[in-house]
Amino acid sequence: MAEELKVIDNLWVLKTNDGYKIGLTNEAQEDLGNITFATMPKVGQTLKKGDSLIEVEAEKAVSEFSSPISGTIATINEAAEQDPSVLDDADQTNAWIVILTDVDESELNQA
């Protein structure tokens, strides 16, 4: 049974076997326009809820997205690091940024 996406501040969060995957929603993609550059976080970095997760430069705006939950970055989307247009994918589940582990699940329930 697939878990449902939880949307928090233009980011989606999905619990997976690897951890909590976080990505850009279609709404965020539309607000930004074509993404031309992304400053990705680093694997192993520990984030607190509200810390800067990613900065994105696009045709309509430069935006910084804050982490919707606390955790440790286990994986980043290396394809998006090489080619930020991956974050424009119409299938928003392909527009993922990171996978977090050591997550405080209670933060998700508060959102």
C-alpha positions as a Markdown table, in Angstrom:
| # | Residue | x | y | z |
|---|---|---|---|---|
| 1 | Met | 0.0 | 0.0 | 0.0 |
| 2 | Ala | 1.5 | 3.3 | -1.0 |
| 3 | Glu | 1.8 | 6.0 | 1.6 |
| 4 | Glu | 0.2 | 9.3 | 0.6 |
| 5 | Leu | 2.2 | 12.5 | 0.0 |
| 6 | Lys | 2.0 | 15.1 | 2.8 |
| 7 | Val | 2.4 | 18.6 | 1.5 |
| 8 | Ile | 4.0 | 21.2 | 3.7 |
| 9 | Asp | 4.9 | 24.7 | 2.4 |
| 10 | Asn | 5.2 | 23.8 | -1.3 |
| 11 | Leu | 7.2 | 20.6 | -0.5 |
| 12 | Trp | 5.9 | 17.1 | -0.4 |
| 13 | Val | 7.1 | 14.5 | 2.1 |
| 14 | Leu | 6.7 | 10.7 | 1.5 |
| 15 | Lys | 7.7 | 8.0 | 3.8 |
| 16 | Thr | 9.7 | 5.3 | 1.9 |
| 17 | Asn | 11.8 | 2.3 | 2.9 |
| 18 | Asp | 14.9 | 4.4 | 2.7 |
| 19 | Gly | 13.6 | 7.3 | 4.8 |
| 20 | Tyr | 11.5 | 10.4 | 4.2 |
| 21 | Lys | 11.7 | 11.7 | 0.6 |
| 22 | Ile | 11.2 | 15.4 | 0.2 |
| 23 | Gly | 10.5 | 17.1 | -3.2 |
| 24 | Leu | 8.9 | 20.1 | -4.9 |
| 25 | Thr | 5.2 | 20.1 | -5.5 |
| 26 | Asn | 3.7 | 20.9 | -8.9 |
| 27 | Glu | 2.4 | 24.2 | -7.4 |
| 28 | Ala | 6.0 | 25.2 | -6.5 |
| 29 | Gln | 7.2 | 24.3 | -9.9 |
| 30 | Glu | 4.6 | 26.5 | -11.6 |
| 31 | Asp | 5.4 | 29.4 | -9.2 |
| 32 | Leu | 9.1 | 29.1 | -10.1 |
| 33 | Gly | 9.0 | 28.5 | -13.8 |
| 34 | Asn | 11.9 | 26.6 | -15.5 |
| 35 | Ile | 14.5 | 25.8 | -12.9 |
| 36 | Thr | 18.0 | 26.8 | -14.0 |
| 37 | Phe | 20.1 | 26.3 | -10.9 |
| 38 | Ala | 19.8 | 24.5 | -7.5 |
| 39 | Thr | 22.0 | 24.6 | -4.5 |
| 40 | Met | 21.6 | 21.1 | -3.1 |
| 41 | Pro | 22.3 | 20.2 | 0.5 |
| 42 | Lys | 25.1 | 17.8 | 1.4 |
| 43 | Val | 24.8 | 14.1 | 2.4 |
| 44 | Gly | 25.3 | 13.6 | 6.1 |
| 45 | Gln | 24.1 | 17.1 | 6.9 |
| 46 | Thr | 21.7 | 17.3 | 9.9 |
| 47 | Leu | 18.7 | 19.6 | 9.4 |
| 48 | Lys | 16.4 | 21.0 | 11.9 |
| 49 | Lys | 12.8 | 21.8 | 10.9 |
| 50 | Gly | 12.9 | 25.3 | 9.3 |
| 51 | Asp | 16.6 | 25.1 | 8.2 |
| 52 | Ser | 17.4 | 25.9 | 4.6 |
| 53 | Leu | 17.0 | 22.8 | 2.5 |
| 54 | Ile | 17.6 | 24.0 | -1.0 |
| 55 | Glu | 17.9 | 27.3 | -2.9 |
| 56 | Val | 16.5 | 27.3 | -6.4 |
| 57 | Glu | 17.0 | 29.8 | -9.2 |
| 58 | Ala | 14.4 | 29.8 | -11.9 |
| 59 | Glu | 13.0 | 32.0 | -14.7 |
| 60 | Lys | 10.3 | 33.6 | -12.4 |
| 61 | Ala | 12.0 | 33.6 | -9.0 |
| 62 | Val | 14.9 | 32.7 | -6.7 |
| 63 | Ser | 13.4 | 30.8 | -3.8 |
| 64 | Glu | 14.8 | 29.1 | -0.7 |
| 65 | Phe | 12.8 | 26.2 | 0.7 |
| 66 | Ser | 13.1 | 25.3 | 4.4 |
| 67 | Ser | 13.1 | 21.7 | 5.6 |
| 68 | Pro | 9.6 | 20.7 | 6.7 |
| 69 | Ile | 11.0 | 18.2 | 9.2 |
| 70 | Ser | 14.2 | 17.5 | 11.1 |
| 71 | Gly | 16.5 | 14.7 | 10.1 |
| 72 | Thr | 19.8 | 13.7 | 8.6 |
| 73 | Ile | 20.4 | 13.8 | 4.8 |
| 74 | Ala | 21.0 | 10.2 | 3.7 |
| 75 | Thr | 20.7 | 10.8 | -0.1 |
| 76 | Ile | 20.4 | 13.7 | -2.4 |
| 77 | Asn | 18.9 | 13.6 | -5.9 |
| 78 | Glu | 22.2 | 13.5 | -7.9 |
| 79 | Ala | 20.4 | 13.8 | -11.2 |
| 80 | Ala | 18.9 | 17.1 | -10.0 |
| 81 | Glu | 22.3 | 18.3 | -8.8 |
| 82 | Gln | 23.7 | 17.6 | -12.3 |
| 83 | Asp | 20.7 | 18.9 | -14.2 |
| 84 | Pro | 18.3 | 21.1 | -12.1 |
| 85 | Ser | 15.6 | 20.9 | -14.8 |
| 86 | Val | 14.9 | 17.4 | -13.2 |
| 87 | Leu | 13.1 | 19.4 | -10.5 |
| 88 | Asp | 10.6 | 20.6 | -13.2 |
| 89 | Asp | 9.4 | 17.1 | -13.9 |
| 90 | Ala | 5.6 | 17.1 | -14.3 |
| 91 | Asp | 5.5 | 13.9 | -12.2 |
| 92 | Gln | 6.3 | 15.6 | -8.9 |
| 93 | Thr | 7.6 | 12.4 | -7.4 |
| 94 | Asn | 10.6 | 12.6 | -9.8 |
| 95 | Ala | 11.2 | 16.2 | -8.5 |
| 96 | Trp | 12.6 | 14.9 | -5.2 |
| 97 | Ile | 15.4 | 16.7 | -3.4 |
| 98 | Val | 16.6 | 14.6 | -0.5 |
| 99 | Ile | 15.9 | 11.6 | 1.6 |
| 100 | Leu | 16.1 | 12.2 | 5.3 |
| 101 | Thr | 16.6 | 9.6 | 8.1 |
| 102 | Asp | 16.5 | 10.0 | 11.9 |
| 103 | Val | 13.3 | 11.9 | 11.4 |
| 104 | Asp | 11.1 | 13.0 | 14.3 |
| 105 | Glu | 7.7 | 11.7 | 13.0 |
| 106 | Ser | 5.8 | 13.9 | 15.4 |
| 107 | Glu | 6.8 | 16.9 | 13.4 |
| 108 | Leu | 4.9 | 15.5 | 10.4 |
| 109 | Asn | 1.8 | 15.1 | 12.5 |
| 110 | Gln | 2.0 | 18.8 | 13.6 |
| 111 | Ala | 2.2 | 20.1 | 10.1 |
